Amino acid sequence: MKSLNKYRELLRQSIAKKFIIYIFIFSAAITVILTMIQLYMAYRTGIDVIQNNISVVEASHLDTIINTLWVSDMELLQIQLNGMLKLGDMQHIAITDGDEVIAEVGSPQTEYILSRSFQLYHAYDTDVMSLGSLEVTFTLTKLYKRLLTNAVVIAITHAIKTLLLSSFIFFIFYRLVGRHLVVMSDYVAFLKFNRLDSPLTLNRPDNKQNATDELATVVAAINQMRQNLIKDVSEVVKVKNELRESEELLQFAISAASLGIWDRNMLTNETYFNATYWTMLGYEPNELIHSHATWLEHIHPDDRKMVEDEIQKCLIHDKAWKIEFRLRAKNGKYKWILGCGKAVTKDETGTPVRATGIHMDISEGKNLQKERQKVIKLESVGILAGGIAHDFNNLLSAILGNIELASYHVENDETANSLLNDAQKATKRAAKLTQQLLTFSKGGEPLKEKTSLIKLIRESADFALHGSRISCEYSLQDNLWMVRADAGQVGQVIQNIIINAQQAMPDGGKLLISAFNVEDTSVEPFLNKHYRDFICIKIQDTGSGIPHEIIDKIFDPYFTTKQHGSGLGLAICHSIIKKHEGHITVQSSPAKGTTFTIFLPAVASTDSIVNKTDNVVSNVKAAKIMVMDDDQMIRDVAKAQLLALGHEPVLVSDGVQAIEKYQESQSTDMPVDLVIMDLTIPGGMGGQEACRKLLEMYPEAKIIVSSGYSTDPVIANYREYGFCAAVAKPFDLAALSRAIKTVRV
């Protein structure tokens, strides 16, 4: 019943009606054409039969009638004519002689006839005599009746066939197409934005579900349309949400950015100012008269003429203006303002009658511009500091080397030994200062070594707290893992943080420094990204704390709240920890204190720390070692140090000489075993280029890099540049011995 109702519904639809009408018209046209063809063929057949009968009359009866007529046997003649009348469709036969009718049979007819006249001639002796004429008339009425009957039969037959065929075709159409069109129509008719989850499916046999026919194509297109609608709806919703958010953000941005909006009537000079315009100057929204004159009055006297002239020029040329000038705030101070505006309405003569625009407080930007000038100066100082530190390290190398060598010659003199030891300690402290100077000037790569943090933390904290009224407690885990770090840089981080804590506790306070192994990396999101062990250092003070509004900025370069601060201390801390692949965070509560937390990657617990106090007397086999340095003092000290270690020195001043000497020695019985190259040679080939060229010629060459720029990336990553080891200036005998041992063993 449901299928029947759908069938009836389909019949009521225009496309179904049209489909039936088209089938009927086509079938009717075919029926008419075929019927006409058949009738024509039947008509031709009937005519052919009559023509054949005429031929029979002429061939079979004409001579008999002539003979009978010659003997004037009228009775026989009548019998013969009646016999001829029996021929198919014969209507009338008459024998006439002029106007006289000799004999006739049948009924004469004037319409729908086919007649034929034959002259009757009889040959007697040599004469041919005319006996009259024979006229036979065949009726076409019977033929027409037969044709009409045939036409009715053919029409009825074709009509029945057309009806059956149309019904069958329509049923097939409904079965294969129509019912699915109804489903598609219902699906599309009830398709709504909130009903896009269900795809269109047709009730087809299982073997047709994956067909690729036209219906499948249409279903796929509708489902694709559904997907597109889902996407479009999502986009529309997204765009609407984004539009709403944009409007909210615009309102928020106008408010948050402290944009002052103004609208001026050029004819009356009445001017509207929004609330933000006045509040950014310290006034209440309706505290002053809203007028152009009020605005002019608040412009700095030195800027007023420039502003008026610029606005007038832009109005004349129909351009927007963007002017920086100063406005007086309620407290009497001037703020830098960026004023933008344009004439938006003109009268029929082209004269501006209305202008609108915004004012933005750019005082902070102006201050930042001043800070940038400071940064440029600091960078210049940094470059200068780097150069000074490099030269100072060269001097310290000579001083430290000579002091150390001198101590070997006065071993029995305790007083001299004590003085030399003090001088050596002071020199090493000076070297640490230059290390910090280099870190400041270049932010260089750390020179990482396996280090224990316990001693480093205590020494750095004690040094920073020396002479202060702050008590310090330590909670350092006994089996604290080692780290691979630059001890000088990590010490600088600890000192910088403690110095900040001191400044937050000017009347004294308490400092708690703890260090422990991180057993559970889930305590910090940063640690979850790395498959390694970490140690944690916490430095907690009881100072005034950091305000919440600036806590996110404390690691920004040149951000400071101190009157004479540079804003570099915590920025350097952040940079150093990052270069150690670590992480630093800060938590603070106003009036309660601040906690800095540092995470550093730990090295395997089985690794041992290099003992830097090892005896400088090396068990390394004596070697021929070349020293390349542009400073004569460094070469002299290096020569003495190598001799003290039992090695044969070869001294050169630049990379060109080093390559030449190395090549010459390779053809002797005692070739150079090792080369120590200074990284920087002013005006000559330095260590990096000389190393590359030497390794191209002698890939097996062993080269140690040395530099006063201890934070140079080449020193920190020396293997990437072809060096076997690195030693930073100033170095003592122990450091030199360790470097040589690293390469020679």
C-alpha positions in Angstrom: 0.0 0.0 0.0 2.9 2.3 0.8 4.5 1.6 -2.6 1.1 2.2 -4.3 0.7 5.6 -2.6 4.2 6.6 -3.7 3.2 5.4 -7.2 0.1 7.6 -7.1 2.1 10.5 -5.7 4.6 10.1 -8.5 1.7 10.1 -11.0 0.5 13.4 -9.6 3.9 15.0 -10.0 4.4 17.0 -13.2 7.5 15.1 -14.3 5.5 11.8 -14.2 2.6 13.3 -16.1 4.9 14.7 -18.7 6.7 11.3 -18.9 3.3 9.5 -19.6 2.2 12.2 -22.0 5.4 12.0 -23.9 5.2 8.2 -24.1 1.6 8.4 -25.3 2.3 11.1 -27.9 5.3 9.2 -29.2 3.4 5.9 -29.2 0.4 7.5 -30.9 2.6 9.1 -33.5 4.2 5.8 -34.2 0.8 4.1 -34.3 -0.6 6.7 -36.8 2.5 6.4 -39.0 2.5 2.6 -38.9 -1.3 2.5 -39.5 -1.0 4.8 -42.5 1.7 2.7 -43.9 -0.3 -0.5 -43.4 -3.5 1.1 -44.8 -1.6 2.4 -47.8 -0.1 -1.0 -48.4 -3.7 -2.6 -48.1 -5.0 0.1 -50.5 -2.3 -0.7 -53.0 -3.0 -4.4 -52.6 -6.8 -3.8 -53.2 -6.0 -1.7 -56.3 -3.6 -4.3 -57.5 -6.4 -6.9 -57.2 -8.8 -4.8 -59.2 -6.2 -4.2 -61.9 -5.6 -7.9 -62.0 -9.3 -8.5 -62.5 -9.3 -6.0 -65.3 -6.5 -8.0 -66.9 -8.5 -11.2 -66.4 -11.5 -9.6 -68.2 -9.3 -8.5 -71.0 -7.5 -11.8 -71.3 -10.2 -14.3 -70.6 -13.7 -12.8 -71.3 -13.3 -10.2 -74.0 -13.0 -12.7 -77.0 -15.9 -14.8 -75.7 -18.1 -11.7 -75.4 -17.2 -10.6 -78.9 -18.1 -14.0 -80.4 -21.4 -14.1 -78.4 -22.2 -10.6 -79.4 -21.5 -11.5 -83.1 -24.0 -14.3 -83.1 -26.4 -12.1 -81.2 -27.0 -14.7 -78.4 -28.3 -12.3 -75.8 -29.2 -15.0 -73.3 -25.6 -16.4 -73.4 -24.3 -12.9 -73.3 -26.3 -12.2 -70.2 -24.9 -15.3 -68.6 -21.4 -14.3 -69.4 -21.8 -10.8 -68.0 -23.3 -12.2 -64.8 -20.3 -14.5 -64.5 -17.9 -11.5 -64.9 -19.9 -9.6 -62.3 -18.7 -12.1 -59.7 -15.1 -10.9 -60.0 -14.0 -9.1 -56.8 -15.3 -5.6 -56.4 -17.0 -5.7 -59.8 -19.9 -3.2 -59.5 -21.3 -2.7 -63.1 -20.8 -4.1 -66.6 -22.3 -2.6 -69.7 -22.1 -3.2 -73.5 -23.0 -0.2 -75.5 -23.0 0.9 -79.1 -23.0 4.6 -79.1 -25.8 5.7 -76.8 -27.6 2.4 -77.1 -27.1 -0.1 -74.2 -26.9 -3.6 -75.6 -26.6 -5.4 -72.3 -25.7 -4.6 -68.7 -25.5 -6.2 -65.3 -24.9 -4.7 -61.8 -25.7 -1.3 -60.4 -24.1 1.7 -61.9 -22.2 4.0 -59.4 -20.6 7.3 -60.0 -18.4 7.7 -56.9 -15.5 5.7 -55.5 -15.2 3.6 -58.7 -12.5 2.4 -61.0 -13.7 1.8 -64.6 -12.2 0.5 -67.8 -13.6 0.5 -71.4 -12.7 -2.0 -74.0 -13.6 -1.6 -77.8 -15.2 -4.7 -79.2 -14.0 -5.5 -82.8 -14.9 -8.6 -84.9 -12.8 -9.5 -88.0 -14.9 -10.8 -90.8 -13.1 -11.9 -93.9 -10.8 -9.0 -94.5 -13.0 -6.4 -92.7 -12.8 -5.5 -89.0 -16.2 -4.5 -87.7 -16.9 -2.5 -84.5 -19.5 -4.2 -82.3 -19.5 -1.6 -79.6 -17.7 -1.2 -76.3 -17.4 -3.1 -73.1 -17.2 -0.9 -69.9 -16.5 -2.6 -66.6 -16.8 -0.6 -63.3 -15.1 -1.7 -60.1 -16.3 -0.1 -56.8 -13.8 1.2 -54.3 -16.3 1.4 -51.5 -15.7 -2.1 -50.4 -12.0 -1.4 -50.4 -12.5 1.7 -48.4 -14.6 -0.2 -45.9 -12.0 -2.8 -45.5 -9.4 -0.2 -45.1 -11.5 1.5 -42.4 -12.1 -1.7 -40.6 -8.4 -2.5 -40.8 -7.6 1.0 -39.5 -9.9 0.6 -36.5 -8.4 -2.8 -35.7 -4.8 -1.5 -36.2 -5.5 1.6 -34.0 -7.1 -0.5 -31.2 -4.3 -3.0 -31.4 -1.6 -0.3 -31.3 -3.4 1.6 -28.6 -3.5 -1.6 -26.4 0.2 -2.2 -27.1 1.0 1.5 -26.4 -0.9 1.3 -23.1 0.8 -1.9 -22.1 4.2 -0.7 -23.2 3.7 2.7 -21.5 2.6 1.0 -18.3 5.5 -1.3 -18.4 8.0 1.4 -19.2 6.5 3.6 -16.4 6.7 0.7 -14.0 10.3 0.1 -14.9 11.0 3.9 -14.6 9.3 3.9 -11.2 11.1 0.8 -10.1 14.5 1.9 -11.3 14.3 5.7 -11.0 11.0 7.2 -9.9 10.8 5.8 -6.4 14.4 6.8 -5.8 13.6 10.3 -7.1 10.8 10.4 -4.4 13.4 9.4 -1.7 15.8 12.0 -3.0 13.1 14.6 -3.1 12.0 13.9 0.4 15.6 13.9 1.6 16.4 17.2 0.0 13.0 18.7 1.1 13.7 17.9 4.7 17.4 18.7 4.6 18.2 21.2 7.4 21.4 22.5 8.9 20.7 20.5 12.1 20.0 17.3 10.1 23.2 17.0 8.0 24.6 14.0 9.9 22.8 11.3 7.9 23.8 10.7 4.3 21.3 9.9 1.6 20.9 6.2 0.9 18.6 4.4 -1.6 16.7 1.2 -1.1 18.6 -0.8 -3.7 19.7 -4.4 -3.9 23.0 -5.2 -2.2 24.7 -5.7 -5.5 23.6 -2.2 -6.6 24.7 -0.3 -3.5 28.2 0.2 -4.9 27.0 0.8 -8.5 28.4 3.6 -10.6 25.3 4.4 -12.6 23.5 7.7 -12.9 21.5 7.3 -9.6 24.7 6.5 -7.8 26.3 9.6 -9.3 23.3 11.8 -8.2 23.4 10.3 -4.7 27.1 10.9 -4.5 26.5 14.5 -5.7 23.8 15.1 -3.1 26.0 13.6 -0.3 28.9 15.7 -1.5 26.5 18.7 -1.4 25.7 17.6 2.2 29.4 17.5 3.0 29.9 20.9 1.4 26.9 22.2 3.3 28.4 20.9 6.5 31.7 22.5 5.6 29.9 25.7 4.5 27.7 25.8 7.6 30.8 25.3 9.7 32.5 28.1 7.8 29.4 30.3 8.2 29.3 29.5 11.9 33.0 30.1 12.2 32.8 33.3 10.2 29.9 34.5 12.4 31.8 33.6 15.5 34.9 35.3 14.2 32.9 38.3 13.2 31.4 38.5 16.6 34.8 37.9 18.2 36.3 40.5 15.8 33.6 43.1 16.9 34.3 42.2 20.5 38.0 42.4 19.9 37.7 45.7 18.1 35.8 47.1 21.0 38.3 45.6 23.4 41.2 46.7 21.3 39.9 50.3 21.2 39.5 50.1 25.0 42.7 48.2 25.7 44.9 50.2 23.3 43.6 53.4 24.8 42.5 54.7 21.5 41.0 58.1 21.8 38.3 58.7 19.1 37.3 62.2 18.0 34.7 63.5 15.5 34.8 67.2 14.6 32.1 69.4 12.9 34.3 71.7 10.7 31.5 74.3 10.5 30.8 74.7 14.2 34.1 73.3 15.6 32.0 71.2 17.9 34.1 68.1 18.6 33.1 64.7 20.2 35.7 62.9 22.2 35.2 59.4 23.6 35.8 58.5 27.2 39.2 56.9 26.5 40.4 60.1 24.9 40.1 62.0 28.2 41.0 59.2 30.6 44.4 58.6 28.9 45.1 62.3 29.8 43.9 61.8 33.3 40.6 63.6 33.0 37.1 62.4 33.7 35.0 62.0 30.4 32.9 65.2 30.9 35.4 67.2 32.9 36.4 69.4 30.0 34.4 71.1 27.2 34.2 69.0 24.1 35.5 71.5 21.5 38.3 71.9 19.0 39.6 74.9 21.1 40.0 72.6 24.1 42.1 70.2 22.1 44.3 73.0 20.7 44.8 74.4 24.2 46.3 71.1 25.4 48.8 70.8 22.5 52.4 71.6 23.5 53.2 75.2 22.4 56.2 74.0 20.4 54.0 71.5 18.4 50.8 73.5 17.9 51.7 75.4 14.7 53.2 72.2 13.2 50.0 70.3 13.9 47.7 73.0 12.5 49.8 73.4 9.4 49.9 69.7 8.7 46.2 69.2 9.2 45.4 72.2 6.9 47.7 70.9 4.2 46.1 67.4 4.3 42.6 69.0 4.2 43.5 71.0 1.1 44.9 67.9 -0.7 42.2 65.5 0.6 44.7 63.3 2.4 44.7 61.5 5.7 47.2 62.8 8.3 49.4 61.0 10.8 51.1 63.4 13.2 53.2 62.8 16.3 52.8 65.6 18.9 52.6 66.2 22.6 49.4 66.7 24.6 49.2 68.1 28.2 47.8 65.7 30.7 45.9 66.6 33.8 49.1 66.3 36.0 50.8 68.9 33.8 53.1 66.5 32.1 53.0 66.0 28.3 52.3 62.7 26.6 53.4 61.8 23.1 50.4 61.3 20.9 50.0 59.8 17.4 47.1 61.6 15.9 45.4 60.2 12.7 42.5 61.7 10.9 40.8 62.5 7.6 37.9 64.6 6.3 35.0 62.2 5.8 32.3 64.6 4.6 32.3 67.5 2.2 29.7 69.9 0.9 28.7 70.5 -2.7 31.6 72.8 -3.2 34.1 70.2 -1.9 34.8 72.0 1.3 35.3 69.6 4.3 32.5 69.8 6.8 33.3 66.8 9.0 36.5 65.0 10.0 37.1 62.1 12.3 40.1 60.1 13.6 42.0 58.6 16.6 44.6 59.6 19.1 47.0 57.0 20.5 49.3 57.4 23.4 52.8 56.5 22.1 54.7 57.7 25.1 55.9 54.2 25.9 57.1 53.8 22.3 59.0 57.0 22.5 60.6 55.7 25.7 61.4 52.4 24.0 63.1 54.4 21.3 65.3 56.0 23.9 66.0 52.5 25.3 67.0 51.3 21.8 69.6 54.1 21.7 70.8 52.7 25.0 70.9 49.2 23.6 73.0 50.4 20.7 75.4 52.0 23.1 75.4 48.9 25.2 76.1 46.8 22.1 79.0 49.1 21.2 80.3 48.7 24.8 79.8 45.0 24.4 81.9 44.8 21.3 84.6 46.9 23.0 84.3 44.7 26.1 84.8 41.6 24.0 88.0 42.9 22.4 89.3 44.1 25.8 88.5 40.7 27.3 90.3 38.9 24.4 93.5 41.0 24.9 93.2 40.8 28.6 93.1 37.0 28.4 96.2 37.0 26.4 97.9 39.1 29.1 96.6 36.8 31.8 97.9 33.8 29.9 101.4 35.3 30.0 101.0 36.3 33.7 99.4 33.0 34.8 102.0 30.9 32.8 104.9 32.8 34.2 103.7 32.7 37.8 103.1 29.0 37.6 106.5 28.4 36.0 108.2 30.6 38.6 106.6 28.6 41.4 108.5 25.5 40.2 111.8 27.4 40.7 111.1 28.4 44.3 109.6 25.3 45.6 111.7 25.5 48.8 110.9 29.2 49.5 107.6 29.1 51.4 107.2 32.9 51.4 107.7 33.2 47.6 105.5 30.1 47.0 102.7 31.7 49.1 103.0 35.0 47.2 103.0 33.2 43.9 100.0 31.1 44.8 98.1 34.2 45.8 99.0 35.9 42.6 97.9 32.7 40.7 94.5 32.8 42.5 94.1 36.5 41.7 94.9 35.8 38.1 92.4 33.1 37.9 89.7 35.3 39.5 90.6 38.0 36.9 90.1 35.3 34.2 86.7 34.6 35.6 85.8 38.3 35.4 86.9 38.4 31.7 84.7 35.2 31.2 81.7 37.1 32.5 82.7 40.1 30.4 82.7 37.9 27.3 79.3 36.4 28.2 77.9 39.9 28.5 79.5 41.1 25.3 78.7 38.1 23.0 76.2 35.9 24.8 78.6 33.1 23.6 78.2 29.4 23.6 79.0 27.7 27.0 82.2 25.7 27.3 80.6 22.6 28.8 82.4 20.2 31.1 81.2 17.6 33.5 80.6 19.5 36.7 79.4 18.9 40.2 77.0 21.6 41.2 77.2 21.4 45.0 80.6 23.2 45.3 79.6 25.6 42.4 76.4 26.6 44.2 78.0 27.2 47.5 80.9 29.2 46.1 78.7 31.4 43.9 76.2 32.1 46.7 78.9 32.8 49.2 80.6 35.2 46.8 77.4 37.0 46.0 76.2 37.3 49.7 79.6 38.4 51.0 79.1 41.3 53.4 75.2 41.2 53.2 72.7 40.8 56.1 71.0 37.9 54.4 71.2 34.4 55.9 71.4 31.5 53.5 70.4 27.9 54.1 71.4 25.1 51.8 69.5 21.9 51.1 71.7 20.1 48.6 71.1 16.4 47.9 74.2 14.3 48.7 74.1 12.1 45.6 73.3 15.0 43.3 73.8 14.1 39.7 76.4 15.8 37.6 75.7 18.1 34.8 77.6 19.1 31.6 77.8 22.8 32.0 80.0 25.9 31.8 80.7 26.4 35.5 81.5 30.1 35.0 78.2 30.8 33.3 76.0 28.7 35.7 77.8 30.4 38.6 76.9 33.8 37.0 73.2 32.7 36.8 73.2 31.9 40.5 75.0 35.1 41.4 72.6 37.3 39.3 69.5 35.7 40.9 71.0 36.1 44.4 71.9 39.8 43.7 68.2 40.4 42.7 67.1 38.7 45.9 69.5 41.0 47.9 67.9 44.0 46.3 64.4 42.7 47.2 65.5 42.3 50.8 67.3 45.6 51.6 66.8 45.2 55.3 68.0 41.6 55.4 66.1 38.4 55.0 66.4 34.7 54.4 67.6 32.8 51.4 67.0 29.0 50.8 68.9 27.3 48.1 68.1 23.7 47.3 69.3 21.3 44.7 68.0 17.8 44.0 67.6 15.1 41.4 64.3 15.1 39.4 63.0 11.6 39.7 59.6 12.4 38.3 59.7 14.5 35.1 55.9 15.0 35.2 56.4 17.8 37.7 57.2 20.3 35.0 55.7 20.3 31.4 59.0 21.3 29.9 60.6 18.0 31.2 58.0 15.8 29.5 59.4 16.8 26.1 62.8 15.3 26.9 63.9 11.7 27.5 66.7 12.5 29.9 67.4 13.1 33.6 67.4 16.5 35.1 68.6 18.2 38.3 66.6 21.1 39.9 68.0 24.2 41.6 65.6 26.3 43.6 66.5 29.8 45.0 63.9 31.1 47.3 63.9 34.5 49.1 61.6 36.3 51.5 61.7 39.6 49.7 59.0 41.9 48.5 58.1 39.7 45.5 57.4 40.6 41.9 54.1 42.3 40.8 51.9 40.0 38.7 51.6 42.5 35.9 55.4 42.4 35.2 56.4 38.9 36.1 56.1 37.7 32.5 58.5 40.5 31.4 61.4 39.9 33.8 63.4 37.8 31.4 63.0 40.3 28.5 66.2 42.1 27.6 66.5 45.6 29.0 63.4 45.3 31.1 64.0 46.7 34.5 62.2 48.3 37.4 65.4 49.7 38.9 66.4 53.3 38.5 69.9 52.4 37.4 69.4 48.9 36.2 70.5 47.7 32.8 67.8 45.0 32.4 70.4 42.4 31.4 70.9 40.3 34.5 67.9 38.0 34.2 68.0 38.1 30.4 71.5 36.7 30.6 70.4 34.1 33.0 67.6 33.0 30.7 70.0 32.9 27.7 72.6 30.9 29.6 70.1 28.3 30.9 68.6 27.9 27.4 72.1 27.4 25.9 72.5 24.6 28.4 69.3 23.0 27.1 67.7 23.7 30.4 64.7 25.6 31.7 64.1 28.5 34.2 60.9 29.6 35.8 59.8 32.1 38.4 57.0 32.1 40.9 56.3 35.1 43.2 53.8 36.3 45.7 53.9 40.1 46.6 55.2 40.7 50.1 56.0 37.0 50.5 58.9 36.3 48.3 60.1 34.9 45.0 61.3 31.5 43.9 63.5 30.9 40.9 63.5 27.3 39.6 66.3 26.0 37.3 66.3 22.7 35.5 69.6 21.4 33.9 70.1 18.2 32.0 72.1 15.6 34.1 74.8 13.4 32.7 74.9 9.6 33.3 75.6 8.8 36.9 78.4 6.4 35.9 80.4 9.3 34.4 83.2 10.7 36.4 84.3 14.3 36.9 87.5 15.4 35.4 89.9 16.1 38.3 91.3 19.5 37.5 93.8 19.2 40.3 95.6 16.3 38.7 99.4 16.5 38.8 100.6 18.3 35.7 103.3 15.8 35.3 101.9 13.8 32.4 102.6 10.2 31.5 102.0 11.2 27.9 104.9 10.4 25.6 107.1 13.4 24.7 105.9 15.0 21.5 106.9 17.7 19.0 104.1 20.3 19.5 103.7 23.4 17.3 102.2 26.6 18.9 100.6 29.1 16.6 99.9 32.5 18.2 100.4 36.1 17.1 101.4 37.3 20.6 105.2 36.8 21.3 104.6 36.6 25.1 102.1 33.8 24.6 104.5 31.9 22.4 107.3 32.3 25.0 105.1 31.2 27.8 103.7 28.2 25.8 107.3 27.2 24.9 108.3 27.2 28.6 105.1 25.3 29.6 105.7 22.6 26.9 109.3 22.2 27.9 108.2 21.9 31.5 105.8 19.1 30.4 108.6 17.4 28.5 107.6 18.2 25.0 109.5 19.9 22.1 107.9 23.2 21.1 107.8 24.7 17.6 106.6 28.3 17.5 104.9 30.1 14.6 102.9 33.4 14.4 100.1 32.7 11.9 98.4 30.0 9.9 100.5 30.3 6.8 103.7 29.7 8.8 102.0 26.8 10.6 101.1 25.0 7.4 104.6 25.6 5.9 106.4 24.3 9.1 104.0 21.4 9.4 104.7 20.4 5.7 108.5 20.7 6.2 108.4 18.6 9.4 106.6 15.7 7.7 109.6 15.0 5.5 112.0 14.8 8.6 112.6 12.0 11.1 110.7 14.1 13.8 107.5 15.4 12.3 105.1 17.6 14.3 102.8 15.5 16.4 100.3 18.1 17.5 99.4 21.7 16.7 97.9 24.3 19.1 96.3 27.1 17.1 95.1 30.5 18.3 91.6 31.0 16.9 92.1 34.7 16.1 95.1 36.1 14.3 94.7 39.9 13.5 95.7 40.5 9.9 96.6 36.9 9.3 95.3 33.4 8.8 93.5 32.3 12.0 93.1 28.9 13.5 89.8 28.0 11.9 91.0 28.6 8.3 94.4 27.1 9.0 92.8 23.9 10.6 90.6 23.5 7.6 93.4 23.8 5.1 95.8 21.6 7.1 93.2 18.8 7.4 92.6 19.0 3.7 96.3 18.1 3.1 96.8 15.9 6.2 93.5 14.4 7.4 95.3 12.6 10.3 96.6 15.9 11.7 95.8 16.5 15.4 94.9 20.1 16.3 93.9 21.9 19.5 92.2 25.3 19.3 92.9 28.0 21.8 91.4 31.5 22.2 90.9 34.4 24.5 87.3 34.4 23.3 86.4 31.4 25.5 82.7 31.8 24.7 83.3 31.6 20.9 81.1 28.9 19.3 84.2 27.3 17.8 85.6 26.7 21.3 82.3 25.3 22.5 81.8 23.0 19.5 85.4 22.5 18.4 84.8 19.0 17.0 82.4 20.4 14.4 85.3 22.5 13.0 87.9 19.7 12.9 89.7 20.3 16.2 90.5 17.5 18.6 90.3 19.5 21.8 90.0 23.1 23.0 91.8 25.1 25.7 90.6 28.6 26.7 93.0 31.4 27.6 94.4 31.9 30.2 95.3 28.3 30.7 97.7 26.8 33.3 99.9 23.8 33.0 97.2 21.5 34.2 94.7 22.6 31.6 97.4 22.4 28.9 98.5 19.0 30.1 94.8 17.7 30.0 94.3 19.0 26.5 97.5 17.3 25.2 96.6 14.1 27.0 93.1 14.1 25.5 94.6 14.1 22.0 97.7 12.0 22.5 96.3 9.1 24.6 
